[in-house]
Amino acid sequence: MGFAHILDEFRNIVRQELAALLQTPHAASTEAVGGIDLAVEITRLSKSRIYALVQQRGIPHSKRGNKLYFNRADLLAWVKVGNRKEK
């Protein structure tokens, strides 16, 4: 086997792996935990509205000390549940 053949095989393997990565969601992105900025990004609500929902226990969150934490997967599920049914 020549060098050109090995290089072509390597390129094919890299292309296949990249295609597989682009088609499947990353576990890390669905498990990401963040603060208020993550909640704002996912819900598109203002910080004051999110704080109000936290106070009412209306949005999934956790609190450690005086810091709020939000789980990306929980927020996405919360938003999805809020979808209205079509007529």
N, C-alpha and C positions, 0 to 999 in steps of 0.2 A: 504494500500500500504506500502510495506516495503522499507527500506532505499536502498536496492540493486536495486529495481525497479525504484525508483526516480533517482538514480545515472545513470542508463542505459538510461532513458529518457533524462536526462541532456546531456549525452555524444552524443546521437543522434542529439539533437538540435544543439550542438556545431559543430558537423561534417557537418550538413546541411548548417549552416551559413558560415563555412569556405569554403566549396565547392562553395557556391554562390559567395563569395568574390573573389575566385581565378578565376572564370569564367567571371566576369564582370570587365571592367577596372574602376579604381577609378577616380572619377570626379576631385579629387585634383591633380592627376598626369597629367591629360590632361589640367588642368588650370594653371599649374605651370608656374611661371614667374621667370626668372633668368637672369644672366649676360652672358658675353662672353663665360664662361665655358659651360653653357647650350647649346649655339649655336654650340660650338665645338663638344660637345657630340652627338648632334642630327645629325648634317650635316657631321661630320667627316672631316671638312675643317680646315685648319690652322687658327690661330687667325688673321694673317696678311691678309688672303684671306677674312675672314669675315669682317674685318675692311674695306677692299676695297669694298666689296659688300654694306656695310652700306653707304659708301661715295657715291656710285653710286645709292643708294636707290634701290638696287637689291635684298635685303633680308628683310623680315618683321621684324621691330623693332620699338622701341620707345625710346625716349631720354628725360631724366629729368635732367636738369642741364648739367653736363658733364658725366653722367652715361648712359650706354646703357642697355636696357632691351629687352629680347626676351621672347615670349610666346611659350610654348612647342607645343600647338595645331597649332599655325600659322606656326611654323617651320616645323612640320610634314606635313602639307598641302603643304607648299612650296616645300619640297623635293618630295612629291608625284606628284605634277604637273610637275616636271622636268623629270619624267620617260619618256623614249623613247618608241615609239610604236614598236611592233614586226613586222617583215616582213611577 
